[in-house]
């Protein structure tokens, strides 16, 4: 007569869990390296905002990728120079207002030039 098997062999199950654990340990550090580095804005009370008038430079990007500062068209060639001069008067940063049909490249070009000119805070808005 044949004896029945009453115990469960957990060795294969343990092997599978160890392999999965090793895979997760290798993959986990790689997950932190992707994405954009963003900073969270600090919490500001309403009373502080009312006392201070924000000084923000506004640049408009039109549908045909033209740049306007104070309703004056700026050539893409001198955009970086104009930004460097103008941003000194606006310590709170830059607001980029884009037309819905403006190309992504024109906005990114403006953001790159603004960062190179020393702008610390950039906001985007669609008009």
C-alpha positions in Angstrom: 0.0 0.0 0.0 1.2 3.5 -0.9 1.7 6.2 1.8 0.0 9.5 1.3 2.1 12.7 1.1 1.0 15.0 3.9 3.7 17.7 3.9 4.0 20.6 1.4 7.5 21.2 0.0 8.0 25.0 0.2 11.5 25.0 -1.3 10.4 25.9 -4.9 8.1 28.6 -3.5 11.0 30.0 -1.5 13.2 30.0 -4.6 10.6 31.9 -6.6 10.3 34.6 -3.8 14.0 35.0 -3.6 14.3 35.5 -7.4 11.5 38.1 -7.3 13.2 39.9 -4.3 16.5 40.1 -6.2 14.7 41.5 -9.3 13.0 44.1 -7.3 16.2 45.1 -5.5 17.9 45.6 -8.9 15.0 47.5 -10.5 14.1 49.8 -7.6 17.1 52.2 -7.8 16.4 52.6 -11.5 12.9 53.9 -10.9 14.1 56.9 -9.0 16.3 58.2 -11.9 13.6 59.0 -14.4 11.3 62.0 -14.7 11.6 65.7 -14.2 12.9 67.3 -11.1 10.2 69.6 -9.7 10.2 71.7 -6.6 7.0 72.2 -4.6 6.0 75.9 -4.1 6.3 77.1 -0.5 3.1 77.8 1.4 2.5 81.6 1.6 -0.2 83.2 3.7 -2.8 85.5 2.0 -1.7 88.5 4.0 1.8 88.3 2.6 0.4 88.3 -0.9 -1.8 91.3 -0.4 1.0 93.4 0.9 3.3 92.6 -2.0 2.5 93.5 -5.6 4.0 90.7 -7.8 6.5 91.9 -10.3 6.3 89.4 -13.1 7.5 89.8 -16.7 4.9 88.6 -19.2 5.9 87.3 -22.6 3.3 86.3 -25.2 4.0 83.6 -27.8 1.6 83.9 -30.8 0.3 81.1 -33.1 3.0 82.0 -35.7 5.8 81.7 -33.0 6.3 85.4 -32.5 7.4 86.8 -29.2 5.9 89.9 -27.6 7.0 91.8 -24.5 4.9 94.7 -23.5 3.0 94.5 -26.9 6.3 94.9 -28.7 7.5 92.2 -31.0 10.9 90.7 -30.2 13.0 88.9 -32.8 14.1 85.3 -31.7 17.7 86.4 -32.4 17.8 89.0 -29.7 15.3 87.4 -27.3 18.0 86.2 -24.9 19.6 89.7 -24.8 16.2 91.4 -24.2 15.3 88.9 -21.5 18.6 89.5 -19.7 18.0 93.3 -19.6 14.2 93.1 -18.8 14.3 90.4 -16.1 16.4 92.7 -13.8 13.2 94.8 -13.3 11.0 91.7 -12.5 12.4 89.8 -9.6 9.4 87.5 -9.2 9.9 85.7 -12.4 8.4 85.2 -15.9 4.9 84.4 -17.1 4.7 82.9 -20.6 1.3 83.3 -22.2 1.0 81.0 -25.3 -1.6 80.9 -28.0 -3.2 77.5 -28.4 -1.6 77.1 -31.8 2.0 78.1 -30.8 4.5 75.3 -31.3 6.1 73.5 -28.5 9.6 74.3 -29.9 9.0 78.1 -29.6 7.9 77.8 -26.0 10.9 75.6 -25.1 13.3 78.0 -26.9 11.9 80.8 -24.8 12.2 78.8 -21.6 15.8 77.9 -22.4 16.7 81.5 -23.1 15.0 82.6 -19.9 16.9 80.1 -17.8 20.2 81.2 -19.4 19.3 84.8 -18.6 18.9 83.9 -14.9 15.1 83.5 -14.5 14.4 81.4 -11.4 10.6 81.0 -11.7 8.7 80.4 -14.9 4.9 80.0 -15.2 2.9 79.0 -18.3 -0.6 80.1 -19.3 -2.6 79.6 -22.4 -4.5 82.5 -23.8 
